[in-house]
Amino acid sequence: MGAKKKVTIGLCVNLCRLVVSLTFIFSGYVKAIDPLGTQYKLQDYLEVMSLAPYVPDYLTLLASVLLGGFEFSLGVFLLFAIRRRLVTRLTLLFMAVMTPLTLWLAISNPIKDCGCFGDAVVLTNWETFYKNIVLLAATIVLVMRPPMMPKFISRTNQWIVINYTILFILVSSVLSLYTLPTFDFRPYHIGANIKKGMEIPEGAPLPEFETTFILEKDGQRKEFTIDNYPDSTWTFIDSKTVQTVEGYVPPIHDFSIQATDSGEDITDSVLSYKGYSFIFVSPHLEQADDTNFGEIDGIYEYCVEHKYPFYALTASTDKGIQFWRDITGAEYNFYNTDETTLKTIIRSNPGLLLLKDGTIIGKWSHNDLPELDEKSPALEKTEYGTMPENSVTKKISKILLWYILPLLLLAFADRTWQFTKWIRKKEHSNKIYQLLKGKKKMRKKIVAGNWKMNMNLQDGIALAKELNEKLTSEKPNCGVIICTPFIHLASVAQFLNQDIIGLGAENCADKEKGAYTGEVSAEMVKSTGAQYVILGHSERRGYYAETPEILKEKVLLALKNGLKVIFCIGESLEEREAGKQNEVVKAELEGSVFNLTEEEFKNIIIAYEPIWAIGTGKTATAEQAEEIHAYIRSIVADRYGKEVAEDTTILYGGSCKASNAPELFAKPDIDGGLIGGASLKAADFIGIIDAWK
């Protein structure tokens, strides 16, 4: 993948990440801080599905808390790139469920507002569906490219963010249940004048209706409008009126108060009253919490003492009202108001409002009632008699202080720690640092995998993705290369993080181009996105009779096309037993790579592979391997000088495994391994890579 294309894809992925994560955080938070509101919406869904009788209230309340917490947590985890693969898949699963659901809502319209953003932002069902389509598409992008989302927190410290986020959002829900939601997005918030909220502004669009008349003449029925109403010879049958334009709908349009005994509407007198008045709210008295009824009775007695009106609003029947009076001894009068309106006014059953001149200046849950009794002074002389500070900025500041700021500090500390760790690693390989310290330059340590003729396309891609994910999250202490069959190269290059894992081919042709059926040129290899190529492997020399002259051409073409060469040399069992190993490896180098200039040779990695140890289970001892590696370095020094020799990486390629890799790699002239069979399983390959830790 080209650098420019990779940057473009990365920007696209992280834009999708930002959109999805922020949407989920906002959606989850507004649900979490209003669990009762979310519960009411879930109950609406159950009603239209005819499932409400079978699901108890405690389950819908639990579901509302879990839903808000799940969405919020997913959003935070996406934003911080925590457990990227798992979180993106969970997000996709969530959207795969929600998108068809919102399509059904948009088509059938059983509920006007889906409640995806609570009461904070109200969308039509079609708007919600289109929003979900965008989120679903963005989530698919994230699922396809999770490694392209940079982490803000290292994997080591991600558990802190996970646990702190879950704790924060659950505590927010519990506090909102115990008291009231942190943010009140409903029209009955503190500071709202109920009567003004019911008014239609001058000049606002009014609703429009169209009436159709059904008339009959000579046994034939037709529909007419007022504009083409026929003569008197037609007989009227029926009429129907439909609303064609909704017009302006005031924020409060369903608030009314009726006396339970007479049915008298006292709404205007309550809202027009000049002074203080208390409103006790309980949608259903049968389900109301009676724990604090003594405090409510005390507030009523306070109102009687100071002549403040006290209204108890409920949607309960006379039986429910009598039930409440029996268990609490309530002496105050009850009035009827719509159940949905009462649930909208306050998220508490029961709850209490304080009005002044029709404006709400106080709202309390039954768990947090004002401390008033008949001995308390008039409201004007208490903290409750004035409009409380209800600053949104102050509320947001608290969230910043208790949640966002700690996370940012953690992210900063984590990134600082990771940066210092990176600096420490760089110090050991930085040329200037080594010169200042007077130490020799460190050669690059490499573990390269040679898949040979193994792995179909699907299995190879799966293995490469597994290696990519694991090595990207836990960066290795050495260079890593995987050399795959040609069919894998282009596919693997699309997702492989080549800053961590280099990609190479297992061979290339000794011809530049032309009528060479079945061959793959160096230019073709390079075009896939590969950086390396293995040449001179003993299996190619033995099975395909590749001579030093053929290999020389391959090396030159590979270098010409910008590929680095892993050049293999090694002796057979007979040659070792005859003591000719030094002679053999020297001849192989002289025949194919010692013709290169010094600059060209810097792109050569030598892999010593004793033929007698490949695939046989036999392994050279660490001492035998070190001896031949030291000899190879000496002949490189004879040809190009000691500095080049010290910079040349020489790999061992004879049945290297996780069990013997630490001993081999500990030798001064062994710079890594060219791994065959053990590179076909991620765990085995990483086990060898970890020998450098």
BELUR-V422458 format. One line per field, one symbol per residue. phi: phi as a letter, one per 40 degrees, with the letter a starting at -180 (. if undefined). A space follows every 50 residues. Layout:
phi=???
This chain:
phi=.cccccccccccdcccdccccccccccccccccbcccccdcccccccccg bdccbccccccccccccccccccdccccccfcfdcccccccccccccccc ccccccccfcbcbcgcbfccbbbcccccccccccccccccdcccbccccc ccbcddbcdccdccccccccccccccccbaddbbcccbcchccccccccc ccgccccbbbbbbbbbafgbbbbbbccbccccccbcbaaabbccbcgcbc dbbbcabbcccbgccbdccccccchcabbcbadbccbcccdbcccccccc cccccbgccbbbbabccdccccdccccbgcbccbbcaddcccccdacabc bbbbbbfgbcbaabcccacccbaccccdddbbcccbcccbccdccccccc ccbcddccccccccccccccccccccdcbccccccccgbccccccbbbbb cfcbgccccccccccccccccccbcccacbbbbbddccdcccccbccccb bcbbccaaccbcahcbdgcbccccdccchcbbacbgcdcccccbfccdcc cdcccccccdcgccbcccbibcccccccgbcccccccccccbbccccccc cccbbcbcbcdcbcgcgcbccdcccccccccdcccccccbhccccccccb bbbbfcbccbddccccccbbbiabbcdcccbdccccdcdcccc
